[in-house]
Amino acid sequence: RYDVCREGAPAPSWVAYDRQVLRFSAYFQEAVHEKREEKYRIRKCTILYYLEDDSIQVNEARQENSGIPQGTLIRRHRIPQPPPNDDSFYTVDAFNVENSVTLYGRIFTITDCDAFSRNYLTKTGTKVPGPESMEPEDPYFAHRKKEASTMQPHRPYEKCDTLKQFLENDRNVLRFYCVWDNSSEMFGDMRELVLHYFLADDTIEIREVIRANSGRDAAPKFLHRSKVPKDVGALHKPGEITQRTVLNVFGPMGHGGRYILDSLKTGAVEKEFYTDADLTVSAKINVWGREVTVCDMDEFTAHHFNSKYGKEKSTPIHYKQSEAAKAEREIPPYNGWGSEEDSKANCLKLIAQAPKRDFIKFMKKDRQGLDSHVLRFFARLDTNRPIDMDRCFIISFFLSDDTISVFEPENATPESFTASSSSAARSPTSAESTTLLRICLWARS
């Protein structure tokens, strides 16, 4: 089957009739054997005819507690006609209102079609009757429907629709910054808390803000996610809080026993829980005997209160404790044992570690042939004592590790370097501990 495109060339059917489906309402009668309640069943179906490839699909609407497999009865494919015309397939000419078609031994009676199918058949020159009003009804399902309407449930369930609240508010969480003042107790103090209110199920979760080196155990949660009652009171006995109230029990226990449920819930224990309307700035809530004060909220929570209750964000309460000024670490003076860097390492860490040397600088500035990379200076003591005014020293500065050595030769002059005793061994010397020397303008490196 071909149709004409805009350019005038014929177009194949799978292009001209792409996504065009005829929809017919039909039913077939199925006999029921060896059953007293029903002799036959009327099964209502929907026949889909695809114009692009003449394929047919049959679907049956699912009925509650039918006890039979329903859904797709015949999957989409081309269906052959019954014998003796089984060498050909069904076409669109066989489908019309009040017609009957035989599909794999079942006789389907077409009762109605949709507007698109009626319009298409009319354009092809087929007269389409009106919808059939005398559609048979299944007597067994009509009997079951009548019994279900008059049946009184023995255990009436209260309708509590929480799915809508969950779908609308899933992953929407209000965040409040709170404080629990426990300073009245022995060794108590101010505890900073973060309260999460889940709008999906009106539950509350509380986490504690634990500072570094506070000495407290890092517990995962201060309060597990649950509903928090406003009035805690005493604990109820087992079985006191139930969903239903039993008025009377008579007859043997177990099989054959009878009981009456109270629809008015006489004597039922009702509890009132905290909601988002109760959580405002400066509000005090009772969390299982602990008075928690709400001090602040985040921007999303403020927008929620403004859009739902028309409340502007209140002035937050100062709740963060001022951190004490950190005392500067005092390093004791050098006592002369070992090097100064080793002694300083004992004050910086609990487990002393040897000071690390700059190995790259050591390789570049170490002695290489005739290049010693050592700066030498001639110096005298800056003193008024006559016995020390003539003392001369040689100061060597080693560029490889920034250490200094002071050497005092005998009868030293700027023109002579005769070896004698060492006045100060090679070590990294700070500016505070260096002996005041007068360095001459003459230097040798």
Legacy VTK file of the C-alpha trace (Angstrom):
# vtk DataFile Version 3.0
C-alpha trace
ASCII
DATASET POLYDATA
POINTS 445 float
0.000 0.000 0.000
1.465 3.319 -1.084
0.458 6.946 -0.727
1.605 10.058 -2.537
4.121 12.387 -0.922
4.218 16.142 -1.393
6.740 15.825 -4.203
4.400 13.473 -6.054
6.420 10.248 -5.565
4.663 7.334 -3.797
5.623 6.862 -0.115
5.703 3.465 1.563
3.054 2.702 4.173
5.545 2.638 7.041
6.298 6.284 6.265
2.782 7.503 5.432
1.102 5.706 8.377
3.889 5.984 10.933
2.488 6.003 14.513
-1.109 5.809 13.307
-3.104 3.204 15.216
-6.799 2.322 15.094
-8.325 1.542 18.493
-11.432 -0.663 18.871
-13.317 -1.741 21.993
-14.406 -5.396 21.886
-15.321 -8.372 24.032
-15.401 -12.140 23.779
-17.389 -14.756 25.718
-15.543 -17.552 27.485
-17.326 -20.639 28.788
-16.749 -21.736 32.391
-17.114 -25.433 33.152
-17.626 -27.202 36.471
-18.374 -24.084 38.445
-21.666 -23.324 40.115
-21.259 -19.571 40.553
-20.826 -18.743 36.848
-21.486 -20.403 33.505
-19.578 -17.973 31.273
-17.438 -14.876 31.447
-17.510 -11.670 29.429
-13.969 -10.488 28.917
-13.575 -6.923 27.625
-10.568 -6.144 25.435
-8.991 -3.430 23.306
-7.901 -4.221 19.739
-5.073 -2.097 18.312
-4.604 -2.109 14.532
-1.304 -0.605 13.262
-1.741 0.898 9.795
1.939 0.917 8.942
2.337 -2.898 8.755
-1.208 -4.315 9.298
-0.183 -5.799 12.644
-2.709 -6.406 15.437
-2.398 -6.363 19.231
-5.085 -7.331 21.768
-4.990 -6.060 25.386
-7.351 -6.907 28.241
-7.958 -4.496 31.106
-6.979 -5.902 34.479
-9.780 -6.515 36.973
-9.306 -6.705 40.714
-9.218 -10.242 42.115
-10.207 -11.776 38.768
-8.024 -14.850 39.254
-7.135 -15.064 35.554
-4.042 -13.801 33.709
-4.818 -10.489 32.057
-2.936 -7.790 30.206
-1.584 -8.449 26.693
-3.536 -11.410 25.259
-2.068 -11.273 21.734
1.225 -9.590 21.074
1.663 -7.338 18.068
2.048 -9.218 14.780
0.106 -9.952 11.597
-2.722 -12.407 12.304
-3.958 -14.821 9.607
-7.654 -15.225 8.893
-9.467 -18.397 9.974
-9.715 -21.355 7.544
-10.291 -21.685 4.678
-8.686 -18.225 4.183
-5.689 -18.902 6.392
-3.286 -18.060 3.560
-4.120 -14.339 3.907
-3.915 -11.867 6.796
-6.431 -9.511 8.317
-6.632 -6.016 6.825
-8.344 -2.833 7.950
-11.486 -3.746 5.971
-12.406 -6.458 8.523
-12.599 -4.036 11.465
-15.718 -1.967 12.080
-18.260 -1.430 14.828
-20.705 -4.394 15.232
-18.343 -6.672 13.265
-16.968 -9.909 14.677
-13.440 -11.138 13.991
-11.995 -14.534 14.867
-8.466 -14.334 16.299
-6.923 -17.713 17.045
-10.276 -19.395 17.750
-11.771 -16.590 19.848
-14.616 -14.518 18.434
-14.181 -10.824 19.275
-17.231 -8.566 18.851
-16.346 -4.903 18.244
-18.605 -2.499 20.153
-16.955 0.925 19.711
-13.903 2.803 18.421
-12.162 6.073 19.183
-12.554 9.348 17.271
-9.419 8.895 15.152
-10.476 5.415 14.030
-14.018 6.595 13.215
-12.652 9.522 11.198
-10.196 7.314 9.282
-12.807 4.692 8.376
-15.206 7.404 7.252
-12.584 8.916 4.931
-11.953 5.516 3.356
-15.671 5.247 2.487
-16.695 2.866 5.268
-19.906 3.605 7.134
-19.274 3.367 10.869
-22.330 2.648 13.064
-22.769 4.269 16.432
-21.462 2.648 19.594
-23.277 -0.525 20.538
-25.391 0.127 23.621
-26.354 -3.489 24.318
-22.915 -4.572 25.511
-23.337 -7.656 27.701
-22.285 -7.559 31.322
-20.515 -10.302 33.198
-23.095 -11.639 35.685
-20.524 -13.017 38.090
-18.550 -9.747 38.417
-21.824 -7.822 38.728
-22.782 -10.113 41.646
-19.382 -9.627 43.285
-19.584 -5.861 42.873
-23.018 -5.809 44.549
-21.766 -7.884 47.482
-18.695 -5.695 47.914
-20.830 -2.522 48.109
-22.969 -3.967 50.940
-20.130 -5.594 52.843
-19.105 -4.080 56.185
-15.457 -4.663 57.024
-14.789 -6.327 60.361
-11.629 -4.268 60.812
-12.232 -0.809 59.375
-9.008 0.928 58.454
-8.582 4.632 58.888
-7.424 6.395 55.785
-4.050 7.953 56.481
-2.552 9.175 53.227
1.141 9.915 53.763
2.246 9.254 50.191
1.282 12.734 49.003
3.289 14.385 51.773
6.268 12.169 50.974
6.193 12.877 47.223
5.853 16.638 47.706
8.466 17.064 50.458
10.954 14.276 49.879
14.539 15.459 50.550
13.293 18.798 51.863
14.938 19.250 55.251
14.746 22.266 57.581
17.921 23.089 59.482
17.984 24.856 62.844
20.963 25.825 64.982
20.207 25.145 68.651
21.813 25.207 72.084
21.324 22.918 75.056
22.314 24.704 78.283
23.504 22.025 80.697
25.602 24.340 82.858
23.306 23.847 85.875
24.503 20.262 86.263
27.872 19.268 87.617
30.553 19.515 84.917
27.852 20.710 82.501
28.349 23.334 79.811
26.754 24.787 76.682
26.258 22.205 73.914
25.821 23.374 70.314
23.340 21.285 68.295
22.062 21.142 64.718
18.395 20.105 64.404
17.127 18.612 61.141
13.365 18.544 60.526
12.278 16.233 57.693
9.160 17.547 55.967
8.506 14.174 54.299
7.387 12.463 57.531
7.595 15.155 60.291
10.558 13.524 62.019
13.429 15.239 63.854
17.119 14.397 63.960
19.661 16.203 66.170
23.441 16.189 65.742
25.957 17.694 68.142
28.688 20.077 67.008
31.884 18.681 68.524
34.897 20.968 68.311
38.421 19.712 67.819
40.207 18.722 71.041
37.012 19.191 73.058
37.547 15.935 74.916
34.114 14.532 73.966
33.408 11.327 72.114
32.348 11.968 68.523
28.938 10.299 68.756
27.217 10.079 65.349
23.869 11.458 66.536
22.551 13.271 69.584
19.000 12.096 68.752
18.050 9.414 66.249
15.560 10.411 63.561
12.077 10.046 65.052
9.018 12.001 66.076
9.509 14.000 69.273
6.483 14.229 71.622
5.723 17.517 73.307
4.761 15.926 76.631
7.183 13.181 77.587
5.639 11.979 80.848
6.080 8.457 82.135
6.630 5.474 79.911
3.497 3.587 78.944
3.001 -0.072 79.638
3.249 -2.609 76.819
-0.020 -2.776 74.910
-1.327 0.523 76.253
-0.705 2.362 72.976
-2.403 0.467 70.123
-3.968 1.351 66.792
-7.332 -0.239 67.725
-9.319 -0.624 70.930
-10.907 -3.998 71.730
-14.167 -3.608 73.671
-14.988 -7.228 74.414
-13.637 -10.677 73.733
-15.790 -13.783 73.990
-15.577 -17.305 72.773
-12.506 -19.541 72.682
-9.154 -17.880 72.072
-7.661 -18.424 68.657
-9.860 -20.097 66.075
-13.516 -19.327 66.650
-12.972 -16.399 69.003
-14.872 -13.143 68.539
-14.047 -9.606 69.475
-15.533 -6.153 68.963
-13.496 -3.151 67.906
-14.307 0.333 69.132
-14.556 2.765 66.235
-14.684 5.725 68.669
-11.349 4.693 70.224
-12.513 4.945 73.818
-9.554 5.226 76.189
-6.992 5.574 73.413
-3.785 7.422 74.300
-3.177 10.368 72.007
0.202 12.047 71.767
1.019 15.425 70.277
4.312 15.728 68.431
6.401 18.724 67.401
5.815 20.084 63.899
7.575 22.692 61.802
5.198 25.393 63.118
6.625 24.907 66.635
10.244 25.415 65.565
10.853 29.157 65.483
13.769 31.302 66.584
13.952 31.619 70.414
11.503 28.707 70.815
12.244 26.121 73.504
11.463 22.471 72.819
11.545 19.542 75.208
13.683 16.785 73.713
13.082 13.874 76.057
13.671 15.969 79.173
16.343 18.276 77.725
15.382 21.888 77.031
16.783 22.890 73.647
16.649 26.516 72.486
16.367 27.321 68.773
18.826 30.142 67.980
19.016 30.406 64.186
17.997 28.793 60.884
19.407 28.533 57.371
18.136 30.338 54.260
16.023 27.439 52.957
14.228 27.163 56.295
13.576 30.909 56.377
12.126 30.753 52.841
9.893 27.821 53.891
8.434 29.748 56.850
7.920 32.838 54.690
6.099 30.949 51.924
4.008 28.654 54.170
3.258 30.757 57.263
4.093 34.284 56.069
6.692 34.770 58.824
9.845 36.762 58.265
13.161 35.534 59.609
13.660 36.652 63.211
16.853 38.070 64.629
19.149 35.157 65.441
20.350 34.587 68.994
24.074 34.649 69.613
24.924 31.134 70.637
28.525 30.457 69.605
30.970 30.539 72.454
33.920 32.897 72.096
37.102 30.967 71.642
39.764 31.711 74.189
42.854 33.469 72.882
45.519 30.944 72.114
48.589 31.392 74.284
51.801 31.732 72.371
54.114 28.794 72.732
57.158 29.679 74.792
60.313 27.843 73.903
62.791 27.533 76.797
66.294 28.920 76.282
69.061 26.746 74.993
70.790 24.839 77.809
73.972 23.935 75.985
73.307 20.208 75.604
73.491 19.056 71.990
72.696 21.425 69.181
70.118 24.162 69.502
68.001 22.650 66.723
67.846 19.287 68.502
66.787 20.944 71.746
64.098 22.947 69.934
62.707 19.755 68.337
61.938 18.397 71.837
59.630 21.387 72.421
57.719 21.236 69.136
56.566 17.618 69.116
55.760 14.974 71.675
58.034 12.497 69.942
61.224 14.304 69.074
62.468 14.084 65.505
65.874 15.006 64.171
65.898 18.318 62.272
65.812 17.873 58.522
68.669 19.271 56.456
68.302 20.986 53.114
69.984 18.256 51.095
69.780 20.121 47.762
71.422 23.203 49.252
74.062 20.988 50.863
74.980 19.388 47.509
75.223 22.760 45.751
77.189 24.659 48.430
79.433 21.872 49.745
83.150 21.940 49.035
83.829 21.226 45.369
87.517 21.127 44.525
89.080 24.494 45.307
85.675 26.109 45.911
85.062 25.775 49.630
81.850 27.877 49.724
82.940 29.202 53.120
82.954 32.893 53.995
85.742 33.862 56.405
85.888 37.135 58.361
88.541 38.641 60.671
87.015 40.138 63.840
87.914 41.663 67.196
85.962 41.862 70.443
83.982 45.027 70.908
85.076 45.680 74.521
86.837 48.268 76.662
88.818 45.741 78.657
92.498 46.157 77.835
93.177 42.433 78.139
90.603 41.575 75.450
91.064 44.487 73.092
93.905 42.761 71.232
92.147 39.374 70.820
91.472 38.480 67.208
89.039 35.891 65.831
88.313 34.219 62.494
84.576 33.803 61.779
83.683 31.171 59.133
80.201 31.035 57.634
79.422 27.753 55.820
76.952 28.259 52.981
76.064 24.541 52.764
74.148 24.468 56.071
74.242 28.107 57.356
76.467 27.267 60.313
79.096 29.510 61.921
82.387 28.691 63.582
84.543 31.157 65.535
88.285 30.447 65.745
90.860 32.360 67.827
94.456 31.939 66.640
97.487 32.952 68.690
98.958 36.340 67.801
96.550 36.576 64.886
96.724 39.495 62.496
94.838 40.151 59.285
97.971 39.007 57.406
98.488 35.725 59.316
96.433 32.598 60.115
98.361 30.549 62.617
96.300 27.749 64.119
95.550 27.646 67.796
92.616 26.657 70.034
89.012 26.886 68.869
86.835 29.410 70.623
83.419 28.230 69.300
82.651 24.995 67.495
80.728 24.948 64.209
77.008 25.242 64.887
73.962 27.227 63.741
74.103 30.343 65.900
71.239 32.753 66.404
71.601 36.489 66.461
70.712 36.704 70.148
73.403 34.293 71.334
76.265 35.534 69.158
79.097 37.281 70.952
79.428 40.874 69.850
82.422 41.016 67.547
83.733 43.816 65.424
84.194 42.477 61.929
87.011 44.105 60.025
86.680 45.212 56.427
89.038 42.457 55.360
87.523 39.155 54.417
88.738 35.968 52.751
86.644 33.271 51.098
LINES 1 446
445 0 1 2 3 4 5 6 7 8 9 10 11 12 13 14 15 16 17 18 19 20 21 22 23 24 25 26 27 28 29 30 31 32 33 34 35 36 37 38 39 40 41 42 43 44 45 46 47 48 49 50 51 52 53 54 55 56 57 58 59 60 61 62 63 64 65 66 67 68 69 70 71 72 73 74 75 76 77 78 79 80 81 82 83 84 85 86 87 88 89 90 91 92 93 94 95 96 97 98 99 100 101 102 103 104 105 106 107 108 109 110 111 112 113 114 115 116 117 118 119 120 121 122 123 124 125 126 127 128 129 130 131 132 133 134 135 136 137 138 139 140 141 142 143 144 145 146 147 148 149 150 151 152 153 154 155 156 157 158 159 160 161 162 163 164 165 166 167 168 169 170 171 172 173 174 175 176 177 178 179 180 181 182 183 184 185 186 187 188 189 190 191 192 193 194 195 196 197 198 199 200 201 202 203 204 205 206 207 208 209 210 211 212 213 214 215 216 217 218 219 220 221 222 223 224 225 226 227 228 229 230 231 232 233 234 235 236 237 238 239 240 241 242 243 244 245 246 247 248 249 250 251 252 253 254 255 256 257 258 259 260 261 262 263 264 265 266 267 268 269 270 271 272 273 274 275 276 277 278 279 280 281 282 283 284 285 286 287 288 289 290 291 292 293 294 295 296 297 298 299 300 301 302 303 304 305 306 307 308 309 310 311 312 313 314 315 316 317 318 319 320 321 322 323 324 325 326 327 328 329 330 331 332 333 334 335 336 337 338 339 340 341 342 343 344 345 346 347 348 349 350 351 352 353 354 355 356 357 358 359 360 361 362 363 364 365 366 367 368 369 370 371 372 373 374 375 376 377 378 379 380 381 382 383 384 385 386 387 388 389 390 391 392 393 394 395 396 397 398 399 400 401 402 403 404 405 406 407 408 409 410 411 412 413 414 415 416 417 418 419 420 421 422 423 424 425 426 427 428 429 430 431 432 433 434 435 436 437 438 439 440 441 442 443 444
